[in-house]
């Protein structure tokens, strides 16, 4: 239960950070956003939500690769 709450908090932080204008970001700001997104991925990976996202992305990638043949 705690993992999902941390994931929701990180997702909200990512959304707020990405809504800012691109011109206003420094290199440090961009690196911090990447670190937060990586932390979100690490938190989501072992959960059922993370596994569902992985399965969905796998099917999408498979469909795209088969369509391009």
C-alpha positions in Angstrom: 0.0 0.0 0.0 2.8 2.4 0.8 4.5 1.8 -2.5 1.5 2.9 -4.5 1.2 6.1 -2.4 4.9 7.0 -3.1 4.4 6.2 -6.8 1.4 8.5 -6.9 3.4 11.3 -5.2 6.3 10.8 -7.7 3.9 10.8 -10.6 2.4 14.1 -9.5 5.8 15.6 -9.1 6.8 14.5 -12.6 3.6 15.9 -14.1 4.1 19.3 -12.3 7.8 19.5 -13.4 7.0 18.6 -17.0 4.3 21.2 -17.3 6.9 24.0 -16.9 8.1 25.8 -20.0 11.2 24.3 -21.6 13.1 27.6 -21.7 12.9 27.9 -17.9 14.7 24.7 -17.2 18.4 24.5 -16.3 20.6 21.4 -16.9 20.4 20.6 -13.1 16.6 20.9 -13.4 16.5 18.5 -16.3 18.8 16.0 -14.5 16.6 16.2 -11.4 13.5 15.4 -13.5 15.3 12.4 -15.0 16.2 11.2 -11.5 12.7 11.5 -10.3 11.3 9.6 -13.3 13.9 6.8 -12.7 12.8 6.6 -9.1 9.2 6.4 -10.2 10.1 3.5 -12.5 11.9 1.7 -9.7 9.0 2.1 -7.4 6.4 1.0 -10.0 8.4 -1.9 -11.4 7.7 -4.6 -8.7 4.0 -3.7 -8.4 1.0 -5.1 -10.3 0.6 -1.7 -11.9 4.2 -1.8 -13.1 3.8 -5.3 -14.5 0.6 -4.3 -16.3 2.4 -1.3 -17.9 5.3 -3.5 -18.9 3.0 -6.1 -20.5 1.1 -3.3 -22.3 4.3 -1.8 -23.6 5.6 -5.2 -24.7 2.4 -5.9 -26.7 2.6 -2.4 -28.3 6.2 -2.8 -29.3 5.5 -6.3 -30.7 2.5 -5.0 -32.7 4.6 -2.1 -34.1 7.4 -4.4 -35.1 5.0 -6.9 -36.8 3.3 -4.0 -38.6 6.5 -2.7 -40.1 7.4 -6.1 -41.7 
